[in-house]
């Protein structure tokens, strides 16, 4: 059951505050050095005695009077006018003006003088201070009035009635009742009030002093009685304390004689006469003062001292005794009379301190060893070429090595502590990673060699191989997960590239089988045509021509096999090799024939390279046979170009050229027939011109 005690607590606090104020006022009255400032005016004057005196004065003179404290409270008042009681002090705004007159405008008036002023409500008032014990405690006021020869400012009072909402007729009627005094009456009244205030101040101070004197006398008598009782009780009390203290106490005089001990000391030295003997004789079995004795320091300096000595008590082993010595001074002379020694057996404490020091040393040693182990572990983590991390059960990072921190977009491992995967650069894969973490922790089994993607802080996508194991304590409870991974992006790319290459090579192998079949068919066709058109030719020449054609086809495949894709080749490089091999077959003319191949590296696929190579081979062989009779020197220049997706190959020699009546349509030879058929296969054209030699231009 709950009970609201707020009001009771507030009432108790108010009661305590009231008791504090009353106590302060009583001390101000009864204490010889009490501060008068703690007393209010109502605490000093006899209000019931002064009230009838002022009423008689008002009946005699008709002058309003008032005793007001520094807070503006009217303690005694007579003759107050309706304009004050019914209007000015009844309205909050005009009341503030009255309080200002009672407190602020009456300040800084010297004792025995008075101040004449108009209040802010436009009425004359006089004030003289009440000073008791040098403290300003209130004021004696006279007012409100007009001077007899003064015209009242009715415009001001009419304006004030409107401003504060007074009944104008009643307010002005109250103004008309305000007393009018001549200057002489005012001067006489002011002189009287100053003397009256001074008399009240003196009487009040005298009453306080008398009360204090009586209280002081009573206090002295009571103090003497209590002092005697306390002296007897104090001796008994101190003796009881002295004898009940469990540690040893002894009192030594200035000659180091033991003059008093408590039962603990007697029990420690039961067989010894203690009182009247030197402390070093009884306690340490010495004939002179002990070195480093705390008591000796106190005897010499008069200051408290402390120390620990080893003491042999009876037949027991040495014990550690802590000694405190305190000076005892004569209360009247202030001189050192004796000292009190307080002794305590601290052997167990010393042993505990020694054990604590040893434990502390071992703890420091273990901490250093742990720090070295941690540093070694961190060094290992930073040295291995893999990323290492560990998380708590909430999947927040507890630590990592520097490689992992850099992958996550941080400079130092400490920056990652407390974060989760959603705060990393790979937030897109956060759910995937966290699901693996949960499976490892829930199952208690590792997951090894997980191939998974990762988005870097820069937005790139890489691949990593991850392994995760559960982290568990001595009790087997899993509290987190430890993971390592390595960046296998390059390996992944290499595998993909190798896979693509293998796939391409499988296709190429099939294509090669197909090409070999086609080439063998082409070779067979060439032999058939050669037999048809070359029945009357030299067999060795026919055989060499066939050999050159087959070599040109083989060179295409050889060039293809040195490429990465096996699908296309650099036809310029092919022509350079073809030209060199054909020159080698006509070795007798090699020294006198110069060759040049120029132009860009035109790339041709296999379906274009074989027929184009056969055409080029046929033209070059024809040049070597017929353009340079005998050992006539000459040049063969091959130029390659590309224009609007068409390939251009020009084979030019500076030999004897062709007859003027030469026309390609008139040629009826196997070589030209092969050339025209191959150019049709290339969907191209070939032109032959003779000007300073022969030029064959292939366009396809």
Secondary structure, DSSP 8 states (H G I E B T S, - for coil): -----HHHHHHHHHHHHHHHHHHHHHHHHHSTT--GGG--HHHHS-HHHHHHHHHHHHHHH---EEEEETTS-EEEEES--HIIIIIITTSHHHHHHHHHHHHTTT-S--TT--EEEE-TTS-EEEEEEEEETTEEEEEEEEEEEEETT----HHHHHHHHHHHT--HHHHHHHHHTSEEE-HHHHHHHHHHHHHHHHHHHHHHHHHHHHHHHHHHHHHHHHHHHHHHHHHHHHHHHHHHHHHH-SSEEEEEETTSBEEEE-HHHHHHTTTS--TTSBHHHHHH--SS--TT-HHHHHHHHSS-EEEEEEEE-TTS-EEEEEEEEEEEE-TTT--EEEEEEEEEE-HHHHHHHHHHHHHHHHHHHHHHHHHHHHHHHHHHHHHSSSEEEEEETTS-EEEE-HHHHHHTT-SSGGGGTT--GGGSTTGGGHHHHHHHHHHHHHH---EEEEEEEEE-TTS-EEEEEEEEEEEE-TT--EEEEEEEEEE-HHHHHHHHHHHHHHHHHHHHHHHHHHHHHHHHHHHHHHHHHHHHH-TTS-HHHHHHHHHHHHHHHHHHHHHHHTSSSSSEEEHHHHHHHHHHHHHHHTHHHHTTEEEEEEE---EEEHHHHHHHHHHHHHHHHHIIIIIS-TT--EEEEEEEEEETTEEEEEEEE-SS---TT--GGG---HHHHHHHHHHHHTT-EEEEEESSSEEEEEE-
